[in-house]
């Protein structure tokens, strides 16, 4: 037989695209359109309905950036359309085929009921099936003119990322608003051709099935009447039925499809626009569920449900009905799909608590899995946290983006730092926005790592990132691919069902131990430093407010624990931990609003804490310690003077004139407190840091070396830092001044100022305090660079085989060598409050109060002497998607702690991030809880969420070893329970006769205790 592939494939392509597709909506009549441009921010339906509308013609430009235009569309179904499927077709002037970041609209009936959204791949609104003729069409359409931030492929900065800079030039040209007939024979033929053509193109050149499909398509096209596409479509479909009816092979891979619409809670649009995106997408999804009874839609992020509940009650009611029918599956059990690395431990716990509680309260459903496809790597604390929240499985997708090393598994057990394992799946289809294309089906089979051991994978399908969700075309593809030769089998089902089958089939799946490190997007540990600082400080202020509110509730008559305020503030912080806000990868508008939100949170939490402290009584001055460790350190009094205070863990003490072990002396550029001696060079670096306790020089080379690197990644400017950034840099060694600003006896400080680059300036105060070996670098940067990253280096005279970095409820160890490509790829990593390096007998910690990114490297001299260098990433200057990212003022502190064990790093990390509070208060209430026992660390103290008056305490083992201890309460104890994260009982705990509770923890174990007071509940 002659090879006619080219002729046949080109013939089919032309007929399909040029003749069949245009005939899907061949018969149409225009709707009458008028418009009203809403001033400023979006308005309610009621306000829009009462506005004055002007006639609006097709071909007219509309929509300033971030604007809202309301369109009235009206008309009647022609009598000639009777008996046919009729729908409105609306094209606002869509660009490309991605629904997420351009014109979108929600169509309402004139009584305000939302019908459905329209976007580039979902332009229809059902009218009648079948029509009788004469039906009245009367819509009010809320159209958002969101700018296409991706228009240039992130090649250039754009002012469109903020309403303050975007201008008012119209972005779109209105194309179409018609009443049209959906020719179902032609529409189904189009879908038949899509599926067969794409399958054919993915099959091998010598695969008989490919040639069978090709010749079937050729014969079918002979039946297509070019003068009557509609009339001949049914015959063409009949000719294709045999090749569409052939079943898949018995060993074909099985794909569990679940509808999905990834809606970034903020990214290339502000939070206010996400509120509207949820209404649009969820309207489409509930409409689709009415048409396809097999449809199942998985949806995470309780925050988005709450927005719909509060703002779109009609859509909320439809969601609830879909949940009852089993077509809508709440998943994930988190408040938002948070970043997987940066939120603190307690914050990640609260993400799960607030998310799961929402779904339990509103749907009576306990979600079983963590649904987190798009975060930029995943902390090794997740398995334990997920299981403690009652989850059985974990889903991720983004790890497929690895720059260097393909992840080796798709179905596996993920083991966290404490030993907890959770069944995990990483879909080989390599997208959470699947469309069931032939290429995707082939890719899923080709990629699947578990061949020969397991047979199934998951495919989240539907348009996403900016929402949109599944379409009827995707559902039709799924129907055709259910059992089709040459393709994997597709079955639509709930993700819980998939995970149950996958686990039953593959119980001995391989184990991955430790973090799921994404070898990409490493700059998200640093970008938008003020957003990250707002998060870190909010987390610690929440801890502080909860501890002292609990203390006041237990000891201050008449004080009322602020449940509602704390709940609201927690949710604000959790919202901003979304995986494109906290990582710093959103447009300027998002980060501007995030900074304002954090400022409001700070003010409210300061007020709550002050109220709680004041409730403890007036008179005297006390020092309050929110840290889980006792402290003896220098504090600032209300008058601004320095004093030395000794304060118990989680407690308070009177401010007295306690004497430090030894005063600080200042001699030229030398600071000495008897524990460390710090020498500052003329250029402002540390020329020496001598640990007087160990009689050991800590630095191998000048420390606190500030290095400015050129930082232009290959792509994704705010997201990525590529290894070549190391090759071009400038060391900032020209100090304008090095001045002593405090001369003891409690504090010694030297201030260094530098100017550099494009008008940037750094002022650093190097501070040593009496009684502490910690050296602080209080930093004030006025930053005006572009495409740069600033790092601070500490080359330490240590041969450290690995570094340890704090993560949520523990720490991870990472090799300092680069023996393998996996280790070499970790050239930028994340940590929380501290990084530790050490060799047997000696260690050093580098602490921080707001940064996360760092790198650790080693150099070896000819004599074998090793220098281990820790470099903190302080601030970046990407220009896309926010051209002004990180510009302006930054204030933060990082510290060097010599002679530190892991336990010292833990304690000082808390101390740096939880400054002692000095306030007027009387009385000396016992700490709510105290723990005797090394390594048992109190992470949270609060009242139970059910308002029973029980006290909830979250503990964890912080050193990486087994730990035991005795917990004592500052109130009479009637009993104790171990609970899950949602404060539900798991087991009783014996209480000793003296009212204490013994605890024993494995390495990094998290333990939540619910403590019942002996007095009546309040």
N, C-alpha and C positions, 0 to 999 in steps of 0.2 A: 504494500500500500504506500502511496506517495505521502510525504510529510507535508501536510497542509495546515499545520498548527498556526502559523502566522496569519494566514488568510482567515481562518475561522475565528481566531481570537480577536483580530481587528474588526471583523464583521460584527461579531456579537457585541463588542464594546461600543461601536458606533451606534448600532440600533438601540442598545440599552440606554445610553446616555443622551442621545439626540432625539429619539423618537418615543421611547416608552416612558421615561421619566416625565417629560413635559405633558404627557397625556393623563397623568394621575389626577390633576385638577383642571381638566381642559375646559369644562363649562363653568362659567362664573359671571356674577354681576357685582358691580361695586357697591360698597356700603357708603352711606352719606357720613362724612367725617367733619367734626369741628374740634377745636382744641383750646385749652387754657394752660398757660405756663404758671405753675405754682411759684410764688416768690420764696427764695431761700430754701429752708429745709422742708422735707416731706410734710404733707398735711393729712388730716383725717379724711376718710371717705365723705363724711358729712359736709366738711368745708368744701371739698372739691365738687360735690353734687350741687351746691348752692352757688357756685361761681358762674361767671358770664363767659360763654364760649363763642369763639369766632370760627367761621367756615375755614376749612383746612384742605388744601389740594395735595394730591399725590405729586411727588417730585419736589416737595417743599422741604427745606432744611429745618431741623428742629433740634432742641436739646443741647443747652450749654453743659459743660462738664459738671457732673454731679447734680444736675438739675432733675426736676420732675415735671413732665408734661402729661396732663390728663386729656384723653381723647374721648369724645362722644362718637359712637358708631351706631348707626341705625339703618334699618331697611326691612324688606319683606322677601321671603323665599318665593321665587317665581313659581307659577303654577306648573311650568314645564319641568321643574325639578321633582315633582311629586313622585313618590315611590322609590326614590333614590336616597343614598346617604349624603346628607348635606352638612356642611360645616363652614364656619368662618375661617378664612386664611388671612393672617396678618403678618406683614413684613415691615418692620419699623426702619429698615435700612441696615439690617444685620451685616456685620463684617466677619468673614471667616465662618468657622463652624463650631467655635467653642462658646457655649452659653454663658460662661462665667464672668467675663470682664468686658461687657459692652452693653448695648441696649437690651433691656429686659422689661417685661410688662406683666401686670396682673389684671385679668379681665373680670369685672364685676357685673352682676345684674344691676338694674337701676335701684333695687332695694338694698344694695350694699353687699349682697351675698357673693363671695369670691367664687368664680367658676373654675378658672384654669389660667396658667401662665403661658406666655408665648416667648420663644427664644429661637435662635437660628435653626435648630433641629426639631422644633416642636411648635410649629406656627399655626396649628389648627385649634379651633374651639368647637366642640360638637354642637350641632343645632338640632338635627332630627335624623332618626334612623329607623324606618324610612320617613321621608318628609311627606306631608299632605299637600303642601303648597299653600302659600299665604301666611306662614308663621312669621310673627313679628320678631325682629332682632333688635335689641336695644341694650347696648353695653356702655359702661364707663370704664375706661382703660387707664390704669396708672402706669405710665411708662417712665423708666429710669434711664437717663442718658449718662451712664457710667463710662468714663473714658477707657480706651483700650491701652492699658499701661504696657502690655507686652508687644505693642505694635512693631517695635523695632528689634524684637528679640533680645531685649535687655542690652542692646548695643550702646545706647546713649542715655544720659540722664534726662528726665522729663519733669517739667513743672506740674504735670497733670495729677500728681499724687497727693495734692492737697487743695481743697476748695479755696484756700487763701491765695494760691498761686496759679490756679488752672486757667484763669481767664473766663470769657463768656462766649467764645465763638461756637456756634452750633456744630455738633459732631456728626450728625446723622441726616440722611435724606430719606424721607418717608416713601416707601415703594408701593405698598399694597394693603388694602383692607377690603376683602371681597366675601360675598356669599358664594360658595363653590360646591360642586358635586365631587365627592371622592369616588372615583371610578374604581370599585373594589376589585374587579377582574384585573385591571391594569396595575393597581397597587400591589396585589398579591403576585402578579407576574414579575414586577420589579424586584420584590423580595426573593422570589424563587431564583431569579437570575443573579442577584447579589450573592446568595449562599453558594450556588453552584459554581459561578465564576471564581469566587475567592477560594473555594475548596480545590477546584481544578488547578489553580495557579500555585497552590502550596504542595500538591502531590508531585512526586518525582517524575522526571522526564520519561522514564521507562515504566512507570506504574500504569497497568492496564486501566485502572479506574479513571485516571486522568483522561485517557483517550476516549473512554466510554462517555464521560461527561461532555467532552469536547464535541464529539460527533452528534450526541443527543441535542446539544445546543444548536449545532448547525442545522440539523433537520427541523428543529422547532422554529428557527427563524424563517424557514421557507413558508411556514404557515402564517407569518405576520403580514397582514395587509397594511401597507404603508399609508393607504388612503382611509383606513378604518381600524386604527389601533385598538379602539375600545371593542369593536365588534369581533375582532379576531383574537383578542387576548385569551379568552377561555380555551380556544383550540390550542394555542401555544402552550398554555399551562397543562392541558391534558397530555400533550406530547412529552412533557418533562416529568410527569408523574412517575414513570418507571425508575428513573435515576434518583428521584427524591425518596422513593419508597424502599430502596435497598438498605437493609439494616446494617448497623455497625458490626465489626468483628467482635467475637465473644471476649477477646482480650483488650478491647479498646479502653483507653483511659477514660475515667469517669470524672466529669466536672460538675460540682454542685454550684449552681448559679444562685446568687442572692442579689436582689435589687439593692442599689446603693446610690447615694448622691452625696459625695464628700462636699460639705459646705464649710470652707475655711471661715472660722468665726470672725476673723479679720485677716486681710492680706493685702490685696491690691484694691481694697475697698475698706471703708471704715465700718465700725461695729453697727452703726445705724443702718447701713445698707444690708448687712447680714440679716438683720431683723426682717427686712423685706424679702431677701432671698429665701429665707425659710418658708415664708408664706407662699411664695411662688412655687417652689419645688414641692412642698408638701401638698399643695393644691393639685399639682400634676400627678403626684404619686397616688393620692386617694382617688383621683379620676381614673387612672389606669387600673387600679384594683377593681373598680366596678366592671371593667371590660374583660379582664383576664382573671378567672377564678383561681388559677394556679400561681398567681403572682405573690411573691414574698419580698418584702422590703425591709432591709436592716438599717436601723438609724440610731446613731449614738448622740451624745452631747445633750444632757438634760437641760443645759442653759437654753439651747435653741427651742426645745419643746416649751420651756417656760415663756419665752418670747411669743410663741404662737398662741399659747393659752391666754396670755394677757392681752395680746393685740389683735388676734384673729379668731374669735370664738367659733365661727362657722367651720374654719379649717380644723380647729382643735376637736370639735365634735366629730368630724369625719375621721380624724386620726384615731380617736377612741373607738369608733365603730370598726375601723380596719384592724385594730389590735384585737378586738373581741373575735373577729372572724379568723384570726391567725394569719392575716396577710401583711401585717405590720409587726416587725420584730424590734422592740427596743433592745439595743445591745450596748456593750462597752462599760456601762455602769460608772461613767465618769461625768463630772460637771461639764468639762469640755475635753476635747482630745488634746491633752496637754503636751508640752515638750517632754521628751523622755529622759532628759538629763538634768535640767536646770532647777526644777522645783525642789524645795526642801523636802525632807522625809515626811514631816507632819502634813505638809501641803499635799503631797501625793496621796497620803492616807485620806485627807479630807476630800480630794477629788473623787475618790471611790465612795466615800461615805455619802456625800451630797448627791452624787449621781445615782447610786443604787437606791437611796431613800426616795428620790423623786419618782423613780419607776415603780417602786413598791407602793407608794402612796397613791399615785394617779392611775396605775394600771393593774395593781396587784401582781406584778411580775418581778421576780428576782432574776436579774440578768446573770448569766453564767460565765461570761467571758469578758476579757479586756480587748476592745476593738480599737486598735491604734495603728492604722496603716501608714500614716504619713509623718510621723515624728522622726527627728534627725538622730537616730540612735536611741538605745534603751538601757537604762540603768540596771545593774545587776541586783538591785533591791526589788525589782518588780515582781519576780516569782513569789516571794514571801508576802508582799503587800497584796498581790492579787488573790492569793489563797486565803489570807486573813480576812479579806472582804467577801469571801464565799464564792470565788470564781473557780472555774475548772479548766479554762482554756485561755489562750492568748493568741491574737492575730496581729501580724505586722506585714508590711509590704516594702517600706522604703529601703530596707537593707539591700534590695536588688540594685540600688544605685551605686554600690561600692565602686570606687575608682580603680582599685588595684586587684583585690582578691574576691572572686565570686564566693558568696556564702555557700557552704557545702551541703546544706540540708534544706528541705522544704517542709517536712514534717519531723518534729523532734521534741525531745524533752529539754526544757530550758531550766538549768539549775542556777539558783541565785547564790549570793554570798553566804547565806546561812545554811545552804543545803536543800532548801525547798525547791521542788521541781513542779513545773506546770507544762501541760501538753500544749505545744505551740505549732502554728502553721504559718508558712510564708508562701503565698500562692505563686506557683511557677508561671502563671500568666503574666506576671510582672507588671500588673497595673491594678489599681482599685477603681478604674473607670472603664471596665471592659465593655465591648459592644458585640461580642461573639463574632468578630470578623474571622475570616479564614486564617489570616496571619496570626491572630491571637490564639486560635485553637491549635495551630501548628506549634506555636511558641510554647504553649503550656505543656504539650507532650514532649517537645524537644528539651525543654529546660528541666523537667521533673527529675529530681535527684534520687527519688526513692524507687525507681524502676526495678522490678523484680522482687521488691519487698512490700510495696503498697501500690494501690491502683487509683487513688482518688485525690482530687485537689479542689480548692474553692476558687470561685471567680466572682468577685463583687462587680456587678454590671450596672452601667448607667453613667451619664455625664456628671462630672464632678469637678472639684476644687472651688468653683464658684456656684455649685449647685446645678440644677437641671434635672438630674436623675434619669431613671430608665424611660424609654420611649416605647410606643407601640411597635415600632420597627424592630427594636431590640428584642421585644417579647416574641415577635413573629420569627425572628432568626432562631431564638431558643427553641421554639416549637419544631422548626425544620431540622434542628441539630440534635433533637432528642435521641434519635437512633438512626444515624446516617452513615453509610459506608464511607470510610476514608477519614472520618472525623471522630474525635472523642464524643462520648455520649454526654448530653447536657440534661441535668435534672435540676429544676428550681426547687429549693428547699431552705428551711430555716438553718442558720449557721449552727445552732445547737445540734441539729440532726446530723449535719456534716461532721462535726467534731466527735459526736458519739460513734459514728460509723468509722471514721478515720482512726480513732483510738482503739476500737475493737479489732480492726484489721491489723493494726501496727502497734501493739502494746510495747514491744521492745524497740521502739524507735531510738535512734542515736541520741546522745546527750551533748548539749552545748553548755559549757560551764563559764559563767561570768557575763560581763557586759556584752550587749549586741552593739558593737562599735560601728558606726557608719563611716566608711572611708570617703567622706564627702561632707560638705556643709560644716566644716570644722570651725569656720569663722563665726558661726552662730553662738559660740561660747563667749564672744566678745562684742559683736556688733550692737549698736544702740545701748551704750553703757548706762545711760540714765534709766532706761527701762529695766535693765537687770538690777541696778541698785535699788530702784523702787520696789521690785519684787523681794529682794533679799531683806531689806529693812522692814517691809510690810510683814513678812513672815515672822520676824523676830519681835516686832511690835505686837502682833497678834498673840504670840506666846506670852509676852509680858502682860498684856491686858487680861488674858484668861487667868493667869496665875494670881494676879492681885485682885481680880474680881472674885475669884474663888475664895481667896483669903478673907476678903471683906464679907462675903456672903456667910462664911463660917463664924466670923468673930465680931462683925459690926451689926448690932441690932438696927433694924429698919433699912438696911441696904438690900437692894434688889439686883440680882444677877442680870446683866443686860443680854439676855438670850437673843432677842430679835436683832439688836444692833450688831452683835458679834457674828451672827449668822449672815447678815447682809454684807458685812465687811469681808468675811471669809469668801463669800461668793464673788465679790468684786475682785479680790486677789486671784482666786481660781480662774475667773474669766480671762484675766490678763496673762495667765500661764499658757494660753493657747499656743500651739506650735508654730505660729507665724508672728505672734506678738512678742512673747518673752525672748525668743531667739534673735529678734531684731531684723526680721526679714520682711517687714511690711512697709507700706508707703508712709510718707511723712505724717499724714493726717492721723494715722493709727498711733504712732509713737508720741505725737503731740498730745493726743487725748489720754494716752496711757500715763504720761508724766503728770498731767492734771489730776487723773484719778488717784494715782499714788499719793499726791499731795493732800487730797481730801481724806484718803484713808489714814495718812499720818496724823492729820489734825484730829480726826475723830478718835483714833486710838490713844492719842496723847490725852485727850479729854477723859476717855473712859478709865485709863490708868490713873490719872490724877484724881478722879472722883473716887476710885476704889481705895487709893492710898489715903486720901483725906477722910474717908469714912472710918478709918482705923483710929481716928481721934486726933485732936489738935494738941499742940504743945511739944516742944523739943524738936530736934532734927535727927532724922534717921537715914541710914543708907540701905537701899533695897537692892537685892541681888537676885536677878531672874535666872541666873545660870544654875545648872545642876551641880556645880562644884563650889565649895567654900573658897572665898577669895580674901587675900590680904594685898591691897594695892592702893595706889594714890588715886584720890578722887578730887574733883573740883567742887568746892562749896558753893552755895547760892551767891556768895559775895565774890566768887571768882578766884579765891585763893585755893592752894593745894592742901590736902590733908591725907593722912594715911588711915585706912579703915580695914577692919577685919570683919567679914560678914559670912554667915553660914549659907550653905546651898539653899536655893529656893526660899530664902528668908531675909530678915532685916536685922540691923543692929544700930545702936545709937552712934552718932558721929562723935567720936572722942578724939583726944589728942594722943593717939597711939604713936609710939615711936617705931620707925622702920628699922630693919636690921643695921643699915648703914646708909649715910647720906650720899647724895650724888655730888661729885666734884667735877668742875669744868676747868680745864687747863689748856688754853688756846683752842685747838680744834679736837681736843680729847675729852670724851665723856666717860666717867668711871663711877660705878655704883657698888664696887666690891664684888660684883658677880660677873660683869662684863666690862671690858675697856674698848671703846669705839674711837677710832682715829678717822677723821674726815680729811681727805686730801684737798689740795688747793682747787682741784677741778670739781669738787663736790661729791666724788665717789667715796666709798669706804676703802681706805687703804689698809685697814686692819680691823678685825673684830676678834679680840682675845677673850676666850672663855676662861675667866680666872679660877673658876671652880675646878676645871679639868686641866688648867695650865696648858691650853691648846689654842693655837691659831686656827680660826674657822675658815677663813677665806684663802683660796689658792691664788686668786687674782683680785683686782679691785671689784668691790661689790656694789650693788645698786647701780650698775652700769645701765644707763638708759640708751637704748638703741632704736633708731628710727629706720624702719625698713620700707622699701617700695613694696606695695601690696596691690597687685592687679592680677586677680585670678583669671583662669581661662574663661570662666563663665560665672553667672550667679554671684555678682559682686558682694552683696551683703551676706551671702551664705558661705562662700568658699574662701579658704586660704590655701593656696597651692605651694608645694614645697620650694619652688623657685624664689619665693619671697626672701629666703635666707641669703640669696646671692648678692643682693644690693642693699646697702645700709649705710647709715651715718651714726657714729657714736657721739652722743651729746656730752662733750667734755669741756665746753667753754662756759664755765660758771661766771655769771655777772657779779655775784656776791656770795660769800660764805660767812655768815654772821651768827654769833652766839646770841640767842634770844631768851634763854632761861639758864640760870647759873646755880641751881640747887636751892636748898638742900634736898628737896623732894623730887625735883624735875630738872634735868639738864637737856637743853635743846639747841640745835644749830640749824639755821635756815639757809637753804641754797636756792638761788634763783637762776633761771636760764631762759634765754630767748632763742628761737630757732625757726627755720622754715619760713612759712608765709605769715609771719606775725604771731606765731604761737609762743606761749610762755608757760613755764613750769615753776612753781614754788613748792619746795619740799621742806618740811620741818622734820629733822631727824631727832627723835626724842627717846631719852632713857629715863626711867622712873626708879625711885628707890624701891628696893625689895624685889625687883623683877629682872630676869635676864632678857626680857623681850625688848627688841629695838623696833620702834615704830617709824614709819615713813608716811607722815601725813601730807597728802599730795593735793595740790590745787593746780589744775591745768586749764588754761585758756587755749583751746584747740582750734586751729584754723587750717589744718592740712587736708590734702585730698589724695586718696589712693595710697595711704600710708598706714602702717601699724606700729605702735610704740610698745616696746617690751622693756622690762626691768630684769636684769640678770644678776644672779648670785652664784658665782663659781665657788664651790665648797670643796675643801681639801678632804674628800671622802671617796672611798671606793664603794659605791652603792650599787649592788646588782639590780635593784629595782627601786622604783618610787612608789609611795603609797599616797593615794589621794582620797580625801573624804568624799563619800557619796551619801545618799539617803540611808540613815540607820547603819552606817558602817564605813568601810573603805575598801578600795580595790588596789591591788598591786600590779604594776606594769613594768616589764623589763626596761632597763636603761640601754641595753644593747639593741642592735638591729640585725640579728642573725637571720631572720626570715623576713619575707615580704610582708607578713602580717604585722610584725613589730615595726618595720620601717614605715608602714602606712600610718602608724600612730604618732606622727610627727607633731601633732597638736591635739591635746586631750583636755578633758574637762575635770574639774574638781570643785568642791564646795568651799569650806572655810579654811582648808589647809592642805598642803602637800608636804610629805615627809620623806627624807632620804636618810640612810644610815648605813653603818657598818657595825659589826659586833662591838658593843661597848660605847658607841657614840652615834648621835643622830642630830639632825637639824630640821626644823619645820619652817616653812614659809606660809604665813597666814594672810588672809585678806578679809575685807568687810563687804566686798561687792563684785569682785571679778570671778570668772570661772575658767577661762582659757589659760593654758600654760603648756610649756614643753620642758622636757628633761633630757639632757644629753650628757655624754661623757667623753673626755679626751684623756689619752694616756701618753705620758712622756717616754723618752727613750730609756729612762731608768725604771719604768713601770709605775711611776707615780700617777695616780688617777685623780682627775678633777671631775666632779659631778656638778653640772650647772642646771639650776632651776631658773626658768625665765617666765615671769608672769606677763600675760598679754593685757595691757592696760586700756588701750583705746584704739579704735580703727577709724577709717575715713572712707568707706565705700560711697559711691555716688548713685547706685541703682539698687533698689527702686526709689530710695530717698536721697536726692542730690545733696541734702544738707545733713546727712546722718552724722551724729556725734559732734557736730560743730558747736563751739561755745564752751561753757564752764563745766568742769567735772571736779568733784571733791571726794576723795576716798582715802583709805589708809590700808597699807599692807605692812607686814612685820616680819622680822627675822628672829627666830627663837633658837638659839644655840643650846647644845646639850639636851636635846629634847627626845624623849621616847614618844611612842604613839599616844600614850595617856596624856602627856604634856600637850601634844598638839590638839587633842580633843578638848581639853580643858581651856586652853588659851584661845582656841577657835571660838568657843562659846563666849569667852570673856571679851574678845575684840568685838564681837557682833552684838553683845548684850551689855552695854556700858552700865556701870552702877548708877543708880538713881538716888539723888539726895533730895529729900523733901521733908517738910514739916509734918510730923506725925507723933502720936503718943502711944504708949503701950508697947508690948513686945510679944505679939502673937507667935506661937510656935510655927515653923514652916508647915504648910499643909501636909507635905510628905518629906521625909528624909530617908536616905538609904545608906546603911553601913555595908560596904562591900565594894571591892575594886572592880571596875568595869561595868557595874550596873548603873546605867545613866538614865535620868529622867528626861524625857523629851517633851511631854505635855502634861499639864494639870488643868482640869476644867470640871465644871459640873455636867452631869449626864444630860444628854439632849432631851430625854423624856421628861425633864423637870421634876424628877423624883427627889432631888436633893442629894442623890448619890454623887460621890466624887470619882471621876475617871482619871486614871494615871496611866500614861503610856511610857514604858521602859524599853530599853534595848541594851544589848551587850555591845560596847563601843570599841573594844581593843582587838577583837579577833580571836579570843580564847574563851574558855568556859569561865563562868562567873557565878558566884552565889552571894547572897546578902540578905539583910533583914530590913524590911520596910517599916518605918514608924510613921504614924499619923499625928498631926497636930490637933486631932479631935477624937472623941471616944468612938471606937470602931466596933460595929455590931457584926460585921461579916464582910467577906470578900469573894468575888467571882473573877475568873478569867473570862474575858469576852472576845468576840471578834472585833473588827474595826468599827462595826455598826453598833457596838456596845450591847450585843446580844450574848447571853450567857453560853459559855462552852463547858466550864467545869467549876466546881466549888474549890475554894482554897481554904486550908486550915488556918485559923487564927489562933495564935498562942495566947496563953493566959494573960500575958502582959499587953495584949492588944497589938502585937506585931505580926507581920506576915513574912515568912521566909520565901525567898525566890531563888531559883536556879536557872541559869540561861546557858544555852549552847552559843557558840560564836555567832555574833550578829543577830541573835534571836530578838524579835519584837514581842513584847508582852503587854497586853492591855488589861488592867485591873479595874474592876468596878467596886468601890469601897462604900459600904452602907454605914451611915452614921447611927450611933446609938440613940440619939435624940430623935424626936419626931421629924419627919421630912418637912421642908418649908416650901 
